Amino acid sequence: MTREAYVEAARARAHTLYLGETVAHRSCGIALAETFGLPSRSYQSLRKGGLTGLGTCGALQAGALVLGEILGDPDPCGAPTAQLKEGIERYRLALTAVVPGSPDASCNERTVPFADFGSRARLLSCTNLAAQAAAAVAGVLHDLGRSVVITG
């Protein structure tokens, strides 16, 4: 699969999972985990910026965790792999190019323009963030020769 097709497949899958119109809505972190075929339970804690709104956007955090799961050392005592270090650098660079504001901005900071968190406008904004994060992860994985199957 070409890089462009792989990135688009990841972007589209995360978009579908988060938007929740053709499948049940997934939270931002879970949408990323499921896009890359990873168990989603721990990604629940990323919802709404660590459940409090005060933490970094859950979708953007999830992207780094997905990279850790795929590129990290499976030995719990092992050091971060060279691929993981490079992957995180590439991921943050990719986010900087496509995501408004700092990749470290909190969920509350990102959603302050929306008076109602349950609004369609906020949903679409967060859907876009989840899709952008998935696309950035996919680009990194493809470039590093570590593509995984995009689910769904």
Secondary structure as a PSIPRED ss2 file (coil, helix, strand):
# PSIPRED VFORMAT (PSIPRED V4.0)

   1 M C   1.000  0.000  0.000
   2 T C   1.000  0.000  0.000
   3 R H   0.000  1.000  0.000
   4 E H   0.000  1.000  0.000
   5 A H   0.000  1.000  0.000
   6 Y H   0.000  1.000  0.000
   7 V H   0.000  1.000  0.000
   8 E H   0.000  1.000  0.000
   9 A H   0.000  1.000  0.000
  10 A H   0.000  1.000  0.000
  11 R H   0.000  1.000  0.000
  12 A H   0.000  1.000  0.000
  13 R H   0.000  1.000  0.000
  14 A H   0.000  1.000  0.000
  15 H H   0.000  1.000  0.000
  16 T H   0.000  1.000  0.000
  17 L H   0.000  1.000  0.000
  18 Y H   0.000  1.000  0.000
  19 L H   0.000  1.000  0.000
  20 G C   1.000  0.000  0.000
  21 E C   1.000  0.000  0.000
  22 T C   1.000  0.000  0.000
  23 V C   1.000  0.000  0.000
  24 A C   1.000  0.000  0.000
  25 H C   1.000  0.000  0.000
  26 R C   1.000  0.000  0.000
  27 S C   1.000  0.000  0.000
  28 C H   0.000  1.000  0.000
  29 G H   0.000  1.000  0.000
  30 I H   0.000  1.000  0.000
  31 A H   0.000  1.000  0.000
  32 L H   0.000  1.000  0.000
  33 A H   0.000  1.000  0.000
  34 E H   0.000  1.000  0.000
  35 T H   0.000  1.000  0.000
  36 F C   1.000  0.000  0.000
  37 G C   1.000  0.000  0.000
  38 L C   1.000  0.000  0.000
  39 P C   1.000  0.000  0.000
  40 S C   1.000  0.000  0.000
  41 R H   0.000  1.000  0.000
  42 S H   0.000  1.000  0.000
  43 Y H   0.000  1.000  0.000
  44 Q H   0.000  1.000  0.000
  45 S H   0.000  1.000  0.000
  46 L H   0.000  1.000  0.000
  47 R H   0.000  1.000  0.000
  48 K H   0.000  1.000  0.000
  49 G H   0.000  1.000  0.000
  50 G H   0.000  1.000  0.000
  51 L C   1.000  0.000  0.000
  52 T C   1.000  0.000  0.000
  53 G C   1.000  0.000  0.000
  54 L C   1.000  0.000  0.000
  55 G C   1.000  0.000  0.000
  56 T E   0.000  0.000  1.000
  57 C C   1.000  0.000  0.000
  58 G H   0.000  1.000  0.000
  59 A H   0.000  1.000  0.000
  60 L H   0.000  1.000  0.000
  61 Q H   0.000  1.000  0.000
  62 A H   0.000  1.000  0.000
  63 G H   0.000  1.000  0.000
  64 A H   0.000  1.000  0.000
  65 L H   0.000  1.000  0.000
  66 V H   0.000  1.000  0.000
  67 L H   0.000  1.000  0.000
  68 G H   0.000  1.000  0.000
  69 E H   0.000  1.000  0.000
  70 I H   0.000  1.000  0.000
  71 L H   0.000  1.000  0.000
  72 G C   1.000  0.000  0.000
  73 D C   1.000  0.000  0.000
  74 P C   1.000  0.000  0.000
  75 D C   1.000  0.000  0.000
  76 P C   1.000  0.000  0.000
  77 C C   1.000  0.000  0.000
  78 G C   1.000  0.000  0.000
  79 A C   1.000  0.000  0.000
  80 P C   1.000  0.000  0.000
  81 T C   1.000  0.000  0.000
  82 A H   0.000  1.000  0.000
  83 Q H   0.000  1.000  0.000
  84 L H   0.000  1.000  0.000
  85 K H   0.000  1.000  0.000
  86 E H   0.000  1.000  0.000
  87 G H   0.000  1.000  0.000
  88 I H   0.000  1.000  0.000
  89 E H   0.000  1.000  0.000
  90 R H   0.000  1.000  0.000
  91 Y H   0.000  1.000  0.000
  92 R H   0.000  1.000  0.000
  93 L H   0.000  1.000  0.000
  94 A H   0.000  1.000  0.000
  95 L H   0.000  1.000  0.000
  96 T H   0.000  1.000  0.000
  97 A H   0.000  1.000  0.000
  98 V H   0.000  1.000  0.000
  99 V C   1.000  0.000  0.000
 100 P C   1.000  0.000  0.000
 101 G C   1.000  0.000  0.000
 102 S C   1.000  0.000  0.000
 103 P C   1.000  0.000  0.000
 104 D C   1.000  0.000  0.000
 105 A C   1.000  0.000  0.000
 106 S E   0.000  0.000  1.000
 107 C H   0.000  1.000  0.000
 108 N H   0.000  1.000  0.000
 109 E H   0.000  1.000  0.000
 110 R H   0.000  1.000  0.000
 111 T H   0.000  1.000  0.000
 112 V C   1.000  0.000  0.000
 113 P C   1.000  0.000  0.000
 114 F C   1.000  0.000  0.000
 115 A C   1.000  0.000  0.000
 116 D C   1.000  0.000  0.000
 117 F C   1.000  0.000  0.000
 118 G C   1.000  0.000  0.000
 119 S C   1.000  0.000  0.000
 120 R H   0.000  1.000  0.000
 121 A H   0.000  1.000  0.000
 122 R H   0.000  1.000  0.000
 123 L H   0.000  1.000  0.000
 124 L H   0.000  1.000  0.000
 125 S H   0.000  1.000  0.000
 126 C H   0.000  1.000  0.000
 127 T H   0.000  1.000  0.000
 128 N H   0.000  1.000  0.000
 129 L H   0.000  1.000  0.000
 130 A H   0.000  1.000  0.000
 131 A H   0.000  1.000  0.000
 132 Q H   0.000  1.000  0.000
 133 A H   0.000  1.000  0.000
 134 A H   0.000  1.000  0.000
 135 A H   0.000  1.000  0.000
 136 A H   0.000  1.000  0.000
 137 V H   0.000  1.000  0.000
 138 A H   0.000  1.000  0.000
 139 G H   0.000  1.000  0.000
 140 V H   0.000  1.000  0.000
 141 L H   0.000  1.000  0.000
 142 H H   0.000  1.000  0.000
 143 D H   0.000  1.000  0.000
 144 L C   1.000  0.000  0.000
 145 G C   1.000  0.000  0.000
 146 R C   1.000  0.000  0.000
 147 S C   1.000  0.000  0.000
 148 V C   1.000  0.000  0.000
 149 V C   1.000  0.000  0.000
 150 I C   1.000  0.000  0.000
 151 T C   1.000  0.000  0.000
 152 G C   1.000  0.000  0.000
